[in-house]
Amino acid sequence: MALFGRKKKKKAPIGPPQDPKWVHGEGGRFPKFFDLDPEAAGLFSKSAVFAIWHTGVQPGWVFIGRSDNLAETFFELGEDDEVLAYQNRGSMFVSWCYIRDEFQDGAVAYLTAALKPKVDNPRAKTEDEVEFVPVYPPGMAPKTDENRGANGGA
């Protein structure tokens, strides 16, 4: 029994992050957020975890989330004043990965805790609410023979 309040449940140690295979655009580059046409990209009714970030003098993660309809969510975020505040700080990019629905909240919680995005996601669950699902952020997975190509090139 804890002296003050409830004793926290011990969580099992989490394993190393997994590569969730973030989606790349043409030429192997991540899509620019404001150039992406979510409907043309076939994202209507697609469920996935996503990340938005910006480059520039002080690059950073802007928003981490999950959606049952990526097209609708991207249209909403494209009009969100907090997200738009980062539009002039460098190019904004987006990527998403298809993770089974039951693991999406855990992946978002892990990425949010690890990356500390600048715009708060009120729908994101915390470590106290869901078990972390460790995944690498976009562009951060270690290079392997599989993602280097058959010739070993980048």
N, C-alpha and C positions, 0 to 999 in steps of 0.2 A: 504494500500500500504506500502510496506517495504521501509525503508530508502535507503538501498543498495541492488539493484537487486530485484528479485522476492520473494514474500512471500511464504514460504513453506506451502504446504497443511498440515492441521492437520490430523493426522492419528487416526483412531479409536483405542481405547485401545485394546490390544490383550488379549485374554483369557488365561487360564492356559494351559500348554502343554498337549498334548494328547499322549497316548501310541500307536505308530504306529505298534506295534507287530514286532520288529526286529527279523530276522531269526536267529535261533540257530542251531548249528550242533549236532552231536551225543552227547548223555549224557547231553543235555541242555547247552553245552558250545558253545561259539562263535567260528566259524571256524578260523584256522590260515590262514593268507592271502597267504603265500607261499606254504601251503599244499593243498589248495583248487584247484580242477580241475573244472573250471567254466562250461565247456561243460558237464562233467559228472554230475554236479549239476543241469543241465537243465536250465542254465542261458542265453543260446543263444536266442537273441531277447526278453529278459525280460526287462521290463521298471521298474525302481525303484530308490529310494534314497539310498545312501550307505555311510558308514563311515569306515575309516581305522584308527587304533590306535596301539600304541605300549606300552608294559609294560617295566619294568626295573627300573633302579635307578631314572630316571626322566621320568615317563610315560607321554604320551601326545597324542593328536589327530593329526594324520598325514594328512589326506585328507578327505574332505567332497564333495560329488557330486551327480549327477543324471545321469542316462544313459537310452537310449532306447535299449541298447544291453549290459547287464552286463558282459557277457562272453568276448566280445571284449574289453570293457573298462578295465576289470581286467587284461587281458593279456597285454594291453598297459601300465597300471600303474605298472605292475610287471617288466617292463623294463625301467621305468622312473628313471633317476639318482637321482632326488630329493627325490622320495619315497624310493628308494633303500638305500639312506643314513641313514635311520632309521632301516634297517634290523639288524644291529649288536647292537642295543641299547636295545634289549629285544625282546620277541615274538611280532610279528605283527598279529593283528586280523582284521577281516572284518565282517560286517553284512550289511544287506539291508532290506528295508521294502517297501512293495508295496503300494504306495500312488497314487491316481488318478493323471494322467498327469498334469492337470491344477493346482494342488497344489504342485507339486514337486519343482518348482523354489522357492516358498515361504518357503518350509521346509528347503531347502538347504541354503537359505539366513539366516533363523533363526538359524540353527545349526552352520553356519559359524560365525555369529556374536557372538553367545553364547560360542562356543568352541575354537575359534581362532586357527584353524589347522595350522600346521607348514609349509605345502606346499600349496602355493596359487593355487586356482582353477580359471583360467582366464575365464572360462565359467559361473561361479557362478554369479548370479545377486545380487544386493545390496538392502537394504531396500528402497532406493530411486527409484528403478526400479520395485519392486514387493512387494506385501503385505506379511508380515511375516505369516507363518503357524507354530505356535509353537508345536513342538514335543519333547518328551524326547529323549535324546541320547541313544545308546545301553547300556543296563544294568542299566539305571538310573530311569526307571519308578517305582513309588511306588508299593510295593507289595500289591496285592489285593487277595481276596478269589479266584478269577478266575485264577490268575497265581501262586497261592500257591498249587493248587490241591485240590481235594475233602477232603483230610484229614487235610488240614491246614498246611501241611509240606512245607518246602522250595523248 
